[in-house]
């Protein structure tokens, strides 16, 4: 029973990963993600805002990049 | 010699010795006080704002001024949001603007740096990944591509162009400095970005400020981290390291970076050079625990000693210095001109 539960869990994880990566963007879209991420960071640097705000905005750029790469 | 003479002689010697001792003690005390004074007291100068003529043109409004450069006649400002270079006289009167949003010759996308090289104005055309040249009237005069998003541009000599770039955070050891010739051929690149695996923390650690030191040399100042300023030759050779006087105040800042606790040491918000001197503005506390642009500029000599502090009436983001004049961008993105009262 325990073995079955572990197998089901592994299956679920692999299934979720397969689903996610099957939706991952192609090379062109990845390139676009990279470009957008670089531009996002540059806009933040250009703001020259106080550093806590810069940290929050840079983190937001990274989250957006992660979502883009996962095709979400 | 009689006993009275000897007694008198001893008395004279004793008196002379006492006088000498007193003099030495006084001299040592004076020296100690003098060196103490040199260590702590720095002349505090006040900068008075110079009134500017009113500029009626809409083009004179600065939307997001990112860099400024001065030549013998004019002040050039790269406006990232308006995708233009705006030119002002040294008195602050609007002269002209050139550039518009686009990718073609003479068009710009988020210009973030500007420099003047003789009759040519160089612009870091960031999102077009190129350095674009204009004549002084704003006519396009060529461009060369950069394999990165250029941040600031500096004309170190007739044929030496220094371009800085912010690291992407995705690769280790990306160079922060790139030296090109006037034809756009890469001559040297170096000063590897530090990489800790936390791209946000690294972004702060790799924020640099550059200012030409004259004769083709240039200084690199890290905005956070240690008190060391690097001096490079126009070839890219590292000439030396200057440790800045402790009287220029660094301010620690704890930010919730990922992983174990990391502390930033805010060292400099903006920097400029005038022959022989380095001007560093110290970050100042804002909104409680955050750090933002400061209202004071430390004047540092070539050995790292603090020569004076200039108090400005307002916080400034970027500035250039020439003699007693400071041309600055304030917190509201306005051009301010200050005169240092000596």
Interface residues (C-beta under 8 A of the other chain):
Chain A: X34 X37 X38 X39 X41 X42 X43 X45 X46 X48 X49 X50 X51 X52 X53 X54 X55 X58 X59 X62
Chain B: X64 X66 X80 X110 X112 X126 X127 X149 X151 X166 X168 X169 X170 X199 X200 X203 X204 X207 X253 X255 X256 X257 X264 X266 X283 X286 X287 X289 X290 X291 X292 X293 X317 X318
